[in-house]
């Protein structure tokens, strides 16, 4: 094996390793963190607290909002404890609409 061939092999291995690392980093969501971290940041930065919760398939959906700032955030927490931001916005309002009886038009 010549020096040039050896250098090409080492370079190929390095490039393949770098590409694999980059692909792995890109598959990890950038808008996710451990649940405690997300909740602390929502409270500290936006004054948001949990307003509602729902169970989904292998996840918990929560709505956080602040009456003072009007901001809101929807999160999903996986069974592994990773919480991801799904959506956020402004002008949050608490509503307690009474649902119509079953069979009536909405």
PLY file of the C-alpha trace (Angstrom):
ply
format ascii 1.0
element vertex 106
property float x
property float y
property float z
element edge 105
property int vertex1
property int vertex2
end_header
0.00 0.00 0.00
1.37 3.39 -0.95
1.38 6.48 1.25
-1.25 8.08 -0.98
-3.60 5.09 -0.64
-3.17 5.06 3.15
-3.97 8.79 3.33
-7.09 8.28 1.20
-8.29 5.47 3.46
-7.75 7.55 6.61
-9.49 10.55 5.00
-12.44 8.38 3.93
-12.85 6.98 7.44
-12.67 10.47 8.95
-15.28 11.80 6.51
-17.61 8.86 7.13
-17.27 9.30 10.89
-17.95 13.03 10.64
-21.00 12.46 8.44
-22.41 9.92 10.90
-21.91 12.33 13.81
-23.55 15.16 11.88
-26.53 12.98 10.93
-26.99 11.94 14.56
-26.88 15.56 15.74
-29.46 16.59 13.15
-31.90 13.85 14.19
-31.96 15.11 17.78
-34.65 17.79 18.03
-33.32 21.25 18.80
-36.55 22.30 20.51
-36.46 19.50 23.11
-34.92 19.22 26.56
-35.55 17.43 29.86
-39.04 18.33 31.18
-37.80 20.15 34.30
-35.57 22.38 32.18
-38.38 23.30 29.78
-40.87 24.08 32.58
-38.32 26.21 34.45
-37.54 28.23 31.30
-41.21 28.77 30.44
-41.85 30.04 33.98
-38.73 32.20 34.24
-38.74 33.73 30.76
-42.47 34.03 30.03
-44.22 33.57 33.39
-46.10 30.58 31.97
-47.72 27.89 34.10
-49.59 24.75 33.08
-53.21 25.40 32.12
-54.25 22.03 30.71
-53.01 18.51 30.06
-53.94 15.61 27.80
-52.72 12.07 27.24
-51.73 10.82 23.82
-50.12 7.68 22.52
-46.83 7.45 24.42
-46.83 11.20 25.20
-48.33 13.86 27.43
-49.52 17.12 25.84
-49.55 20.24 28.01
-50.57 23.84 27.44
-48.63 26.48 29.38
-49.73 30.12 29.39
-49.40 33.42 31.20
-52.36 35.67 31.96
-49.93 38.55 32.52
-48.09 38.34 29.19
-50.67 36.48 27.09
-48.03 34.05 25.80
-48.77 30.34 25.44
-46.79 27.19 24.63
-47.87 23.66 23.73
-45.46 20.88 24.72
-45.27 17.12 24.27
-43.40 14.99 26.79
-42.27 11.51 25.81
-42.21 8.48 28.10
-38.45 9.02 28.36
-38.95 12.46 29.94
-37.93 14.53 26.92
-40.19 17.56 26.45
-40.51 19.19 23.02
-42.01 22.55 22.11
-44.79 22.00 19.57
-46.21 25.52 19.15
-46.24 28.90 20.85
-47.91 32.24 20.43
-49.58 35.24 22.01
-53.04 36.45 23.05
-53.93 33.44 25.23
-57.44 33.43 26.70
-58.91 31.04 29.26
-62.28 29.77 28.06
-64.78 27.60 29.87
-67.34 26.97 27.15
-70.13 24.57 27.98
-70.35 21.83 25.38
-73.73 21.38 23.68
-75.70 18.21 24.47
-74.72 15.24 22.34
-76.40 15.31 18.94
-76.86 19.10 18.78
-74.97 21.19 16.25
-72.02 23.14 17.56
0 1
1 2
2 3
3 4
4 5
5 6
6 7
7 8
8 9
9 10
10 11
11 12
12 13
13 14
14 15
15 16
16 17
17 18
18 19
19 20
20 21
21 22
22 23
23 24
24 25
25 26
26 27
27 28
28 29
29 30
30 31
31 32
32 33
33 34
34 35
35 36
36 37
37 38
38 39
39 40
40 41
41 42
42 43
43 44
44 45
45 46
46 47
47 48
48 49
49 50
50 51
51 52
52 53
53 54
54 55
55 56
56 57
57 58
58 59
59 60
60 61
61 62
62 63
63 64
64 65
65 66
66 67
67 68
68 69
69 70
70 71
71 72
72 73
73 74
74 75
75 76
76 77
77 78
78 79
79 80
80 81
81 82
82 83
83 84
84 85
85 86
86 87
87 88
88 89
89 90
90 91
91 92
92 93
93 94
94 95
95 96
96 97
97 98
98 99
99 100
100 101
101 102
102 103
103 104
104 105
